């Protein structure tokens, strides 16, 4: 039996912070107490010395680009970066090459992850205008859910036929996650800007092209349809204050049928950052105003928004360093997600308890993930230690993404991840990877 004993930690879990010890045996949390003694001389003891112990983040939206786009990223490189950033479980999107729109192609991705992933994993099945029969074959107990692109983005999996969308909402038992931007509105705005500027549209125009109107129109339609059909809807990456008013903060969370997510970049950047960051912060949906950023944080804290994710979506710098119409949207984020959130904590904008709720507890509840997302006896040992007073600066030398760049380059963070445990394996410790963790396919209580 392998065991790890974490001593003297500030444990952040289920709405409280308390000092204590945690014993891990094999892949399970075996004991949580104010004081635990090692039962064996082989037990690895980690003296947390007042650092903060959190359940590992469950990132419900990443793009790890495998198969077919591995010049940008792959499951091994990005999952390794994720655990260095305190993310122990991810749910990956279907817009790879080939797209994961059949059971066979979806299982191919699971096979790759089983062989290479450092973190625990599941994948979204991709919906299209013509694969309803295949959607209905998906086993909800084995797959995270269904992803629908109701606005086009990388990979162009746009689902835009109203009859098809209603059929999917009416017939599937899967959790439906949506990318909500109105395609007609975006197309009209883009055409007007190309007419004025050609291909070299100023990047500051991105949130005007992919506008508040485009987001709100699409999100409101999806919510209306979910209410009509009774579908279980989860709206990804809200980017506007206006959209937050579409969602409820009713309790308990497990009974909410319509939920929402916000991503790190929409909580961190605003349209003022385009001047210095350029296409590094070109995402779909677009980073918008300070008012939107503040409204998203407010909705997160009052529980209209349920989950924080990354939408990690790397491209090479050569791809990003193009004129507006040719620069793809998306950027790498998993390595820097938790430390960015800790900066919001240091600024007094959000509590540690709320960060843990939105990054670990709530994803586990919403996706009905079995035995993860909490520091509980009998649960899988997916744990992260953070030192909140250990300053460092992001630079090329410490970036782990395969693409080799970050929108946070030059940013000084006060906090760092010191240890990450995945299924009981100490996989990351003080900038090193002492043991090869093997991520597991997550299971669902559905």
Secondary structure, 3 states (H helix, E strand, C coil): CCEEEEEEEEEEECCEEEEEEEEEECCEEEEEECCCCCCCCCCEEEECCCCEEEECEEEEEEECCCCCCCCCCCHHHHHHHHHHCCEEEEEECCCCCCCCCCHHHHHHHHHHHHHHCCCEEEEEEECCCCCHHHHCCCCCCCCCEEEEECCCCCCCCECCCHHHHHHHHHHCCCCEEEECCCHHHHHHHHHHHHHHHCCCCCHHHHHHHCCHHHHHHHHHHHHHHHHHHCCCEEECCCCCHHHHCCCCCCCCHHHCCEEEEEEHHHHHCCHHHHHHHHHHHCCCCCCCCHHHHHHHHHHHHCCCCCEEECCEECCCHHHHCCCHHHCCCCCCCHHHHHHHHHHHHHCCCCCHHHHHHHHHHHHHHHCCECCCCCCCCCCECCEEEEECCCCEECCHHHCCCCCCCCCCCCCEECCEEEEEEECCEEEEECCECCCCCCCCECCECC
